[in-house]
Amino acid sequence: MKLTEQQVRHVARLARLALSPEELVTYREQLSAVLDAVDALAQVDTTGVVPTSVVGASTPHLRADVPHGEVGVKVALANAPQVDGTSFAIPRVIE
Amino acid sequence: MKGLVALTKALADGATSSVETTKALLQKPDLVGAFLLRDDAGALAAAKASDERRARGAALGPLDGVSVALKDNILTEGVVTTAGSKLLAGFVPPYDATVTTRLKAAGAVLLGKTNLDEFGMGSSTENSAFQQTKNPFDLTRTPGGSSGGSAAAVAAGLCAGALGTDTGGSIRQPAAFTGLVGLKPTYGRVSRAGVVAYASSLDQVGPLARSVEDVALLLEAIEGFDAADSTSSDVAKTAWREGLRSGVKGLRVGLPKELFVDGMDPEIDASVRAAARRLEALGAHVVELSLPHTKYALATYYVIAPCEASSNLGRYDGVRYGHRAKDVKALKDLYEKSRSEGLGPEVKRRIMLGTFALSAGYHDAYYVKAQQVRTLIRRDYEAAFASVDVVLSATSPVLPWRLGEKLDDPLAMYLMDVLTLPCNLAGLPGLSMPCGQSKAGLPIGLQLLGRPFDEATLLRAAHALEADLNLSLEPR
């Protein structure tokens, strides 16, 4: 499948990636080439075949919903690019 | 460097100490660019603690004092973990991955963090944002990837063993390229908690080392149920080394014709077939078989893995940790600029591929379709394992290529994974081991695949073959 420039721009926006005009051209070519190869899947008859989302002997298990392994505010914020007191700081979103 | 089991014996006998071996390894120059970080202070402190335990007669087990390295997508508390991405440069994890915790509990000395393709996305370690890693057998060639740093570190004698991760072959292919044994355990055998996520239904942590027994020992230390990973399996832990020497008499080995692909390097083809004949000579029954959906594995993988990646990597927003773009006024721009500046081209490619395949109008044709074909691939293997115990093929269709050679053509790079991908899609255990050397002296690896949770048979077959071939592959 050949992607249009419009489609690549749309996908980049959904993925929150900004592309330069040169990148747009390169990715359009490269993604189209991969999708061409991937289109082989259409040849397979999958009528009635159950999709596999996860493999394994058992179904995924969930632990009890109780807090554990608390790291504390200081550690939790240690890798933050910008901090305001005990919070992560971001640009203003409400005027 | 003789290997991990040899080191455990030397430590137990008092022939060496952990401090002595750790110091020697840390002082060895890293000429192959295997390590992103060597934790000299942490490793020496752990080595000293190990020697003290041993002196008191309180050694924690065979791995106590043994030096290992971790791929840099495995979290280490207080020690920078980057996943090979500029986006995570300087990131200091607040906790250990479960496999890190388990190695520490076994007394292992963690030497440092090894290079990888960014977030595990690649087959040559060239997609690392930081440095190139070279193959110890030929410094102009790739060590494979994405666990190329771990493979190069072990092969160059910079550590006794290492952990890697394998989403589509990232342990097995670098092991093959560097003359090592590498094991991707059955999906769910080893916890993924604290491992930087790439494609969650395919990712698995596993060992790389110089012998089958070394790998078995590392597997013992890291496997087992973990409540922190919802897909962790509660199968019993095993003493893997006990069954290693039972031989292969009566073992049924399948050679799938679809995995002996067109365009495969003739030296590899000959070497793998010769190994199959050795297994036969040792008492195994070798039969040809067919896995009809193999030709769709590449397409299936390159839909499912990018879809999962696009979702997993959505967390990198420049807010809580990781790279943040400067001088940004709006939140939307903060996300977009931080991600665009921090992520490399292959990662962007896979994120966009996955985003496209999950987008409205394409979800069923790509993502659901690929999941259905995944079922068919899994069924192929279920049917095969009704009549054989292991499936044998080459690990890689080609020898290690020259650095830079395949960087311009992503699809050509993806094709290199064609023999290793089905194992992840089907959730099987897979092992790569050396079976020969090319005329130019490059290592050749073969791959054994087994039934889910039957690593025992893989390790037993590999051990028998290893003893029979008696190769000693050493970098020049």
Interface residues (C-beta under 8 A of the other chain):
Chain A: L3 Q7 V8 H10 V11 A12 L14 A15 R16 L17 A18 L19 Y27 Q30 L31 A33 V34 L35 A37 V38 D39 A40 L41 A42 V44 T46 V49 V50 P51 T52 S53 V54 V55 G56 A57 S58 P60 H61 L62 R63 G69 V71 V75 A76 A78 N79 A80 P81 Q82 F88 I90 P91 V93
Chain B: F91 V92 P94 Y95 Y187 G188 S201 A227 A228 S230 T231 S232 S233 D234 V235 H293 K295 Y296 L298 A299 T300 Y302 V303 S310 G314 D317 G318 V319 R320 Y321 G322 H323 R324 V328 K329 A330 L331 K332 D333 L334 Y335 E336 K337 R339 S340 L343 K348 R349 I351 M352 L353 T355 F356 S359 A365 Y366 V368 K369 A370 Q371 Q372 V373 R374 T375 L376 R378 P410 L411 Y414 L425 A426 G427 P452 F453
